[in-house]
Amino acid sequence: MTDSVAPEYARFIADERRAKRLEAVARPMPEGEVFKAVSLKGEQASQFLRVAARRASGLFRPSRHTEVVWVQGDSELAVSLNGLDVVLAEGLIRVHIPVRCDQTGNATVEVVFAVGSAKEPSGLYASTFRRPIGPAIVVDTWGEALVAFAWQGVLGMVSGIAGAVGKDARGNVMVPAELNADKGVLQIVPMARHRFAGSSGLKATS
């Protein structure tokens, strides 16, 4: 994780505080202490996922790039950054990735992450299938890369939101401790990181 918080996340948190939906961090938080959950609506989650995907693709500044092209041997796949979309259900995050190649034309690949919910929180845990849903010719070659890309986007988004909330007693931005999805709502619980805190892993199931 990085301590560089995207301005889109910082503006969102500032707007939430102005609207009295989120309080300010009144004091530096000691390690392991959690803060009030931050809620995103589905469209907000989609917008912030696009921010995270652009940063993951090395596009840290505004540009005209709307897609990236992956190359593997003789195969190429165009992946849309502006078209990324998130659909939220209880305990599920569905990431829709628009792609394009000569064999399929425009298509969409869906990566489904099982996460916690308000009824059954599970920390920063996510599980997915190794093979996403989409055209076989795309998934056969690019399936694992698309799952990794989707997870990097989700984790970048929740890390960015948590980091924008504030800093801990040592001056480090906060990290996500819990991620819950319900119909139309994503909740992120920020936490003051432990001294040796690492990032969450992703468990793939067959």
Backbone as numpy.savetxt, mean C-alpha at the origin, in Angstrom:
# Nx Ny Nz CAx CAy CAz Cx Cy Cz
11.80 0.22 5.08 10.97 1.40 5.08 11.85 2.65 5.08
11.30 3.74 4.55 12.07 4.98 4.50 11.40 6.04 5.35
12.22 6.97 5.86 11.69 8.07 6.64 11.26 9.23 5.75
11.36 9.10 4.44 10.93 10.12 3.51 9.43 9.95 3.25
8.63 10.88 3.74 7.18 10.79 3.60 6.73 11.59 2.38
5.98 10.96 1.50 5.49 11.65 0.31 4.58 12.81 0.70
4.66 13.93 -0.01 3.83 15.10 0.35 2.33 14.81 0.28
1.92 13.87 -0.58 0.48 13.54 -0.66 -0.02 12.98 0.66
0.80 12.16 1.32 0.41 11.60 2.62 0.38 12.68 3.69
1.40 13.55 3.68 1.46 14.62 4.68 0.26 15.56 4.54
-0.13 15.89 3.31 -1.29 16.77 3.11 -2.57 16.12 3.61
-2.70 14.81 3.36 -3.89 14.11 3.82 -4.00 14.16 5.34
-2.91 13.87 6.04 -2.94 13.89 7.51 -3.24 15.30 8.01
-2.65 16.31 7.38 -2.92 17.70 7.77 -4.40 18.03 7.58
-4.98 17.58 6.47 -6.41 17.82 6.22 -7.28 17.11 7.26
-6.89 15.89 7.63 -7.66 15.15 8.65 -7.62 15.89 9.99
-6.50 16.48 10.31 -6.40 17.22 11.58 -7.20 18.52 11.54
-7.16 19.19 10.40 -7.96 20.41 10.28 -9.45 20.11 10.39
-9.86 18.95 9.88 -11.26 18.55 9.94 -11.62 17.91 11.29
-10.66 17.85 12.22 -10.88 17.29 13.56 -11.18 15.80 13.54
-10.78 15.12 12.46 -10.96 13.68 12.42 -9.76 12.93 12.99
-8.67 13.66 13.19 -7.45 13.05 13.72 -6.74 14.07 14.59
-6.38 13.65 15.79 -5.69 14.56 16.70 -4.20 14.63 16.37
-3.57 15.67 16.86 -2.12 15.81 16.67 -1.39 14.94 17.68
-0.14 14.59 17.36 0.71 13.86 18.30 1.22 14.89 19.30
0.73 14.82 20.53 1.02 15.86 21.51 2.42 15.76 22.10
3.01 14.56 22.03 4.33 14.37 22.63 5.05 13.28 21.86
6.38 13.26 21.93 7.11 12.16 21.29 6.70 10.83 21.92
6.36 9.88 21.10 5.83 8.62 21.62 6.96 7.62 21.88
6.91 6.96 23.04 7.94 5.95 23.33 7.74 4.72 22.45
8.80 3.94 22.24 8.73 2.81 21.33 7.64 1.82 21.73
6.95 1.33 20.71 5.89 0.35 20.92 4.52 0.94 21.21
4.43 2.25 21.42 3.13 2.85 21.71 2.37 3.08 20.41
1.09 2.76 20.42 0.28 2.92 19.20 -0.54 4.19 19.28
-0.91 4.69 18.10 -1.69 5.91 17.98 -3.08 5.55 17.45
-3.96 6.53 17.45 -5.31 6.33 16.94 -5.28 5.91 15.47
-6.17 5.01 15.08 -6.21 4.51 13.70 -6.58 5.63 12.72
-5.97 5.57 11.56 -6.28 6.49 10.46 -7.13 5.73 9.46
-8.25 6.32 9.04 -9.17 5.65 8.12 -9.08 6.25 6.73
-9.05 5.37 5.72 -9.09 5.78 4.32 -10.33 5.20 3.67
-10.99 5.99 2.85 -12.05 5.46 2.02 -11.44 4.77 0.81
-12.24 3.99 0.11 -11.72 3.20 -1.00 -11.01 4.02 -2.05
-11.60 5.15 -2.45 -10.98 5.98 -3.49 -9.69 6.62 -2.99
-9.67 6.98 -1.71 -8.44 7.52 -1.14 -7.34 6.47 -1.15
-7.70 5.22 -0.80 -6.72 4.14 -0.82 -6.18 3.93 -2.24
-7.04 4.04 -3.24 -6.60 3.89 -4.63 -5.61 5.01 -4.99
-5.94 6.24 -4.61 -5.06 7.37 -4.92 -3.69 7.21 -4.27
-3.69 6.78 -3.00 -2.43 6.66 -2.28 -1.65 5.43 -2.72
-2.33 4.41 -3.19 -1.62 3.27 -3.76 -0.86 3.70 -5.02
-1.47 4.57 -5.82 -0.80 5.07 -7.02 0.44 5.87 -6.65
0.36 6.64 -5.57 1.53 7.39 -5.09 2.64 6.41 -4.72
2.29 5.39 -3.95 3.29 4.40 -3.52 3.88 3.66 -4.71
3.05 3.33 -5.70 3.53 2.59 -6.87 4.50 3.44 -7.68
4.20 4.73 -7.80 5.11 5.62 -8.53 6.46 5.71 -7.82
6.43 5.82 -6.50 7.67 5.90 -5.74 8.43 4.59 -5.83
7.71 3.47 -5.79 8.36 2.16 -5.91 9.00 1.99 -7.28
8.47 2.70 -8.28 9.00 2.64 -9.64 10.09 3.67 -9.88
10.48 4.39 -8.83 11.55 5.38 -8.95 11.09 6.75 -9.38
9.78 6.99 -9.42 9.24 8.27 -9.85 8.84 9.08 -8.62
9.78 9.78 -8.02 9.55 10.50 -6.79 9.01 11.91 -7.02
9.16 12.42 -8.24 8.70 13.76 -8.56 7.58 13.68 -9.59
6.71 14.71 -9.64 5.65 14.71 -10.66 6.24 14.59 -12.06
5.62 13.77 -12.88 6.07 13.60 -14.25 4.89 13.19 -15.11
5.15 13.08 -16.42 4.08 12.68 -17.34 3.97 11.18 -17.49
4.84 10.44 -16.82 4.81 8.98 -16.93 3.53 8.43 -16.31
2.77 7.70 -17.09 1.55 7.08 -16.57 1.67 5.56 -16.47
2.76 5.01 -16.99 2.98 3.58 -16.92 4.47 3.27 -16.94
4.80 2.07 -16.51 6.17 1.58 -16.60 6.16 0.33 -17.46
7.29 0.03 -18.10 7.39 -1.15 -18.95 8.41 -2.10 -18.33
7.95 -3.32 -18.06 8.83 -4.36 -17.55 9.34 -5.20 -18.71
10.60 -5.60 -18.63 11.21 -6.39 -19.68 11.84 -7.63 -19.07
11.52 -8.78 -19.65 12.13 -10.04 -19.24 12.41 -10.87 -20.49
13.67 -10.93 -20.90 14.00 -11.62 -22.14 13.35 -10.91 -23.31
12.56 -11.66 -24.07 11.86 -11.08 -25.22 10.47 -10.57 -24.85
10.09 -10.71 -23.58 8.74 -10.32 -23.15 8.74 -8.92 -22.56
7.70 -8.18 -22.87 7.51 -6.85 -22.30 6.08 -6.73 -21.78
5.94 -6.01 -20.67 4.62 -5.77 -20.09 4.54 -4.32 -19.63
3.54 -3.60 -20.15 3.30 -2.23 -19.70 2.34 -2.28 -18.51
2.73 -1.64 -17.42 1.94 -1.62 -16.19 1.50 -0.19 -15.92
0.19 0.02 -15.85 -0.35 1.36 -15.61 -0.18 1.75 -14.15
0.29 2.96 -13.92 0.39 3.50 -12.57 -0.84 4.31 -12.22
-1.34 5.07 -13.17 -2.51 5.91 -12.91 -3.80 5.12 -12.81
-3.82 3.90 -13.36 -5.05 3.12 -13.37 -5.18 2.14 -12.21
-4.20 2.10 -11.33 -4.28 1.18 -10.19 -5.51 1.48 -9.35
-6.15 0.43 -8.87 -7.40 0.61 -8.14 -7.45 -0.36 -6.97
-8.09 0.07 -5.88 -8.25 -0.76 -4.69 -9.73 -0.94 -4.41
-10.13 -2.19 -4.19 -11.50 -2.50 -3.76 -11.40 -3.16 -2.39
-12.15 -2.64 -1.43 -12.05 -3.09 -0.04 -13.30 -3.86 0.38
-13.09 -4.98 1.04 -14.16 -5.76 1.63 -13.69 -6.20 3.01
-14.56 -6.85 3.77 -14.17 -7.26 5.12 -13.00 -8.24 5.06
-11.86 -7.81 5.58 -10.68 -8.67 5.62 -9.99 -8.86 4.29
-10.35 -8.08 3.26 -9.77 -8.26 1.92 -9.39 -6.93 1.29
-8.22 -6.91 0.67 -7.80 -5.80 -0.18 -7.59 -6.36 -1.57
-8.38 -5.90 -2.53 -8.26 -6.33 -3.92 -7.57 -5.23 -4.71
-6.39 -5.54 -5.22 -5.62 -4.57 -6.00 -5.78 -4.92 -7.48
-6.31 -3.98 -8.24 -6.49 -4.16 -9.68 -5.38 -3.42 -10.41
-4.62 -4.16 -11.22 -3.47 -3.61 -11.93 -3.74 -3.66 -13.43
-3.97 -2.52 -14.08 -4.13 -2.52 -15.54 -2.79 -2.79 -16.22
-2.78 -3.71 -17.16 -1.56 -4.06 -17.88 -1.85 -4.07 -19.38
-0.78 -4.15 -20.16 -0.93 -4.15 -21.62 0.26 -4.86 -22.24
-0.03 -5.74 -23.19 1.03 -6.37 -23.98 0.47 -6.71 -25.35
1.33 -7.09 -26.29 0.89 -7.36 -27.66 -0.11 -8.50 -27.72
0.07 -9.51 -26.87 -0.77 -10.71 -26.95 -2.19 -10.49 -26.41
-2.34 -9.57 -25.45 -3.65 -9.41 -24.80 -4.29 -8.07 -25.05
-3.50 -7.07 -25.46 -4.03 -5.71 -25.45 -4.20 -5.27 -24.01
-5.16 -4.39 -23.77 -5.42 -3.93 -22.40 -6.08 -5.03 -21.59
-5.60 -5.25 -20.38 -6.16 -6.27 -19.50 -5.96 -5.82 -18.06
-6.58 -6.54 -17.14 -6.45 -6.23 -15.72 -6.08 -7.49 -14.95
-5.11 -7.35 -14.06 -4.72 -8.43 -13.16 -5.15 -8.06 -11.75
-5.75 -9.00 -11.05 -6.22 -8.76 -9.69 -5.37 -9.55 -8.70
-4.84 -8.83 -7.69 -4.12 -9.45 -6.60 -4.95 -9.26 -5.33
-5.27 -10.34 -4.66 -6.14 -10.29 -3.47 -5.31 -10.56 -2.23
-5.36 -9.64 -1.27 -4.68 -9.82 0.00 -5.70 -10.02 1.11
-5.54 -11.09 1.87 -6.35 -11.30 3.06 -5.64 -10.64 4.23
-6.32 -9.71 4.89 -5.74 -8.97 6.01 -6.73 -9.02 7.18
-6.44 -8.27 8.21 -7.35 -8.21 9.34 -8.57 -7.35 9.02
-9.52 -7.37 9.93 -10.71 -6.54 9.82 -11.00 -5.95 11.20
-11.99 -5.07 11.27 -12.34 -4.48 12.56 -12.77 -5.56 13.55
-13.46 -6.58 13.06 -13.92 -7.66 13.94 -12.78 -8.59 14.32
-11.86 -8.81 13.38 -10.76 -9.75 13.61 -9.44 -9.12 13.18
-8.91 -8.21 13.98 -7.61 -7.59 13.63 -6.49 -8.62 13.67
-5.49 -8.44 12.78 -4.39 -9.41 12.73 -3.04 -8.72 12.56
-2.94 -7.48 13.03 -1.67 -6.78 12.93 -1.37 -6.40 11.49
-0.09 -6.42 11.15 0.34 -6.08 9.79 0.63 -7.37 9.02
-0.39 -8.22 8.97 -0.26 -9.53 8.33 -1.09 -9.52 7.06
-0.54 -10.11 6.01 -1.29 -10.26 4.77 -0.94 -11.59 4.14
-1.93 -12.23 3.55 -1.73 -13.49 2.86 -2.33 -13.38 1.47
-1.67 -14.01 0.50 -2.20 -13.99 -0.86 -1.83 -15.28 -1.56
-2.42 -15.50 -2.71 -2.05 -16.64 -3.54 -0.82 -16.28 -4.37
-0.01 -17.28 -4.68 1.17 -17.04 -5.49 0.80 -16.56 -6.90
-0.34 -17.05 -7.40 -0.76 -16.72 -8.76 -1.94 -15.75 -8.71
-1.79 -14.54 -9.24 -2.91 -13.61 -9.27 -3.94 -13.99 -10.31
-5.01 -13.23 -10.37 -6.11 -13.49 -11.30 -5.91 -12.61 -12.54
-5.89 -13.22 -13.70 -5.71 -12.45 -14.93 -5.44 -13.35 -16.11
-5.18 -12.78 -17.29 -4.91 -13.58 -18.48 -3.72 -14.50 -18.26
-3.86 -15.76 -18.65 -2.82 -16.76 -18.39 -1.48 -16.35 -18.99
-1.50 -15.76 -20.18 -0.24 -15.42 -20.84 0.52 -14.34 -20.07
-0.21 -13.50 -19.33 0.41 -12.48 -18.49 0.84 -13.08 -17.17
-0.07 -13.81 -16.54 0.18 -14.36 -15.20 1.30 -15.40 -15.22
1.37 -16.20 -16.29 2.42 -17.23 -16.38 3.81 -16.61 -16.29
3.99 -15.48 -16.94 5.31 -14.85 -16.98 5.53 -13.84 -15.86
4.49 -13.09 -15.54 4.66 -11.93 -14.67 3.93 -12.06 -13.33
3.33 -13.21 -13.04 2.50 -13.36 -11.85 3.20 -12.98 -10.56
4.37 -13.55 -10.30 5.07 -13.28 -9.05 5.48 -11.82 -8.96
5.91 -11.24 -10.08 6.31 -9.84 -10.08 5.12 -8.92 -9.80
3.96 -9.27 -10.32 2.77 -8.46 -10.11 2.30 -8.55 -8.66
2.40 -9.73 -8.05 2.05 -9.87 -6.63 3.00 -9.03 -5.79
4.30 -9.11 -6.08 5.28 -8.33 -5.33 5.06 -6.83 -5.51
4.72 -6.43 -6.73 4.46 -5.01 -7.02 3.25 -4.52 -6.24
2.19 -5.32 -6.22 0.98 -4.94 -5.49 1.27 -4.81 -4.00
2.00 -5.78 -3.44 2.30 -5.73 -2.01 3.21 -4.56 -1.68
4.19 -4.29 -2.54 5.07 -3.15 -2.31 4.26 -1.86 -2.30
3.26 -1.79 -3.17 2.40 -0.61 -3.19 1.57 -0.48 -1.93
0.95 -1.57 -1.50 0.13 -1.55 -0.28 0.99 -1.19 0.93
2.14 -1.85 1.06 3.00 -1.59 2.21 3.57 -0.16 2.16
3.90 0.32 0.96 4.37 1.70 0.84 3.30 2.70 1.22
2.06 2.41 0.84 0.95 3.30 1.17 0.73 3.36 2.68
0.61 2.20 3.34 0.31 2.21 4.77 1.50 2.74 5.57
2.73 2.49 5.09 3.91 3.03 5.75 3.95 4.55 5.61
3.58 5.05 4.42 3.56 6.48 4.18 2.55 7.20 5.05
1.35 6.63 5.16 0.32 7.24 6.00 0.74 7.23 7.46
1.25 6.09 7.94 1.69 6.01 9.34 2.83 6.99 9.59
3.77 7.09 8.65 4.90 7.99 8.82 4.50 9.44 8.85
3.41 9.80 8.15 2.95 11.19 8.11 2.27 11.60 9.41
1.86 10.64 10.22 1.16 10.96 11.47 2.08 11.65 12.47
3.35 11.23 12.53 4.26 11.88 13.48 5.51 11.07 13.70
6.30 11.51 14.69 7.57 10.87 14.98 7.59 10.33 16.41
8.51 9.38 16.62 8.65 8.82 17.95 9.67 9.62 18.76
9.97 9.14 19.96 10.86 9.87 20.86 12.27 9.99 20.31
12.66 9.13 19.37 14.01 9.19 18.81 14.05 9.96 17.49
12.90 10.53 17.09 12.86 11.32 15.87 12.57 10.55 14.61
12.24 9.26 14.74 11.89 8.44 13.58 10.40 8.53 13.31
10.03 8.52 12.02 8.60 8.52 11.71 7.98 7.21 12.17
6.70 7.29 12.49 6.00 6.10 12.96 5.83 5.08 11.84
5.56 3.85 12.24 5.40 2.75 11.29 4.02 2.13 11.49
3.49 1.43 10.49 2.19 0.78 10.67 2.32 -0.45 11.56
1.42 -0.57 12.52 1.39 -1.73 13.40 0.22 -2.64 13.08
-0.80 -2.08 12.43 -2.01 -2.86 12.16 -2.67 -2.35 10.90
-3.21 -3.26 10.11 -3.88 -2.94 8.86 -5.18 -3.72 8.80
-6.30 -3.00 8.78 -7.61 -3.65 8.75 -8.42 -3.15 7.56
-9.11 -4.06 6.91 -9.97 -3.70 5.78 -11.41 -4.12 6.07
-12.31 -3.23 5.73 -13.73 -3.52 5.77 -14.35 -2.92 4.52
-15.60 -3.15 4.28 -16.23 -2.70 3.05 -16.07 -1.19 2.91
-15.28 -0.78 1.92 -15.11 0.63 1.62 -14.20 1.40 2.54
-13.57 0.74 3.50 -12.74 1.45 4.49 -11.47 0.67 4.77
-10.35 1.39 4.82 -9.07 0.81 5.22 -8.58 1.55 6.45
-8.22 0.81 7.49 -7.73 1.42 8.72 -6.26 1.07 8.95
-5.48 2.08 9.28 -4.05 1.93 9.53 -3.76 2.42 10.94
-3.12 1.59 11.75 -2.78 1.96 13.12 -1.28 2.27 13.17
-0.91 3.54 13.39 0.51 3.90 13.48 1.09 3.52 14.85
2.39 3.28 14.88 3.07 2.91 16.12 4.47 3.51 16.12
4.92 3.91 17.31 6.32 4.31 17.47 7.16 3.05 17.37
8.09 3.05 16.42 8.80 1.82 16.11 9.69 1.37 17.26
9.85 0.06 17.36 10.81 -0.51 18.29 12.22 -0.24 17.76
13.19 -0.30 18.63 14.56 0.04 18.26 15.06 -0.82 17.11
14.68 -2.09 17.10 15.15 -2.98 16.05 13.98 -3.43 15.16
13.03 -2.53 14.94 11.85 -2.88 14.16 12.23 -3.20 12.72
11.61 -4.25 12.16 11.80 -4.61 10.77 10.48 -4.49 10.04
10.48 -4.77 8.75 9.26 -4.69 7.97 8.54 -6.02 7.99
7.25 -5.94 7.71 6.43 -7.15 7.72 6.68 -7.99 6.48
6.57 -9.29 6.64 6.69 -10.18 5.50 5.35 -10.49 4.89
5.36 -11.18 3.80 4.15 -11.56 3.09 4.13 -13.07 2.97
3.06 -13.67 3.41 2.93 -15.10 3.32 2.11 -15.45 2.08
2.66 -16.26 1.21 1.94 -16.69 0.01 1.42 -18.10 0.22
0.19 -18.33 -0.19 -0.41 -19.65 -0.06 -0.72 -20.19 -1.44
-0.78 -21.49 -1.54 -1.07 -22.09 -2.83 -2.53 -22.52 -2.90
